[in-house]
Amino acid sequence: MAGDKVVPPKPEGQKKKEARDAKIADALKQLRAKRREQNKAKRVAALKRAQEYETNYQNSVNAETAAIRNVNLDPLRLNSLDKFT
């Protein structure tokens, strides 16, 4: 036993500090996991919103293009427009 190392007991303040640090580290891990889940939900909601906006925009552009292509001009108006061409 002469070659064995004897580890002195830890001071009370160090034990308290280690317990406090472990508690803070655990709370930080839980907070990060919670925030990660919230960010995933936010990304899904933002993607859904962006897709909805894009769909609405494409529909409005398509409707406007169709309206321009399918315009019905009045025959009397066509005659008056022929003077300028």
N, C-alpha and C positions, 0 to 999 in steps of 0.2 A: 504494500500500500504506500510505500514511500514514493513511488513514481506517479501515483494517481494525482490528477489535478482536482483541487477542491474549488468549486465555483461558489463564490460568496453569494449570499441571498441578495435579490434585487431590492433597492431602496423602495420605500412605499410610494414616493413621488413618481418614480419611474414606472411602477406598476399602474398607477392611476393615469399617467400620460399615455401609456400603451393602450389601456382600455378605452380612453377617450378617443385616441387616434383610430382605433379599430371601429368604434361606433360611428365616427365621422366618415370613414372610408366606406362602411356599409351603407350609410345613408346616401353617400354620393353615388355609389353603384346603383342603388334603387332609383335615384332621381334620374340618372342617365338612361336607364332602361325605360322608365316612364316617358321621358322626353323623346326617346327614339320611337316609341309606339305612337306618340302624339304626332311626331313629324311624318311618320308613314301615313297616318290618317289625313294629315294636311296635304300631303303630296297627292293622295288619291282624290281628294276633294278638288284640288286645283286642276288636276288632269281632267276630271269629269267636267268641271266648269269650262275649261278651255275647249274641250271637244264640243260642248254644247254651243259655245260662242262661234266656233268654226262652222258647225253645221248650220246655225242660223244665218251666218254671213254668206255661206255658199248658197243657201236657199234664196236669200234676198237677191244675190247677184244673178242667179239662174232665173228668178222671176222677172227681174229687170231686163235681162237679155231677151227673154221670151216675149216680154211686152214690146220691146223695141222691134223685134223680128215680126211680130204678129200685129203690127199696127194697121188698123183699117182706116184709110184716108177717105174722106168724103169726095165723091166724083166731081162735085162743083169746085171743090178746093183744088183738086188735081188740075183742072182746066186753068185755074188762075196761076198755078205754079208753073205750068208749061211756058208761060210768057218769059220766065226768067232763065230758062235752060236753053 
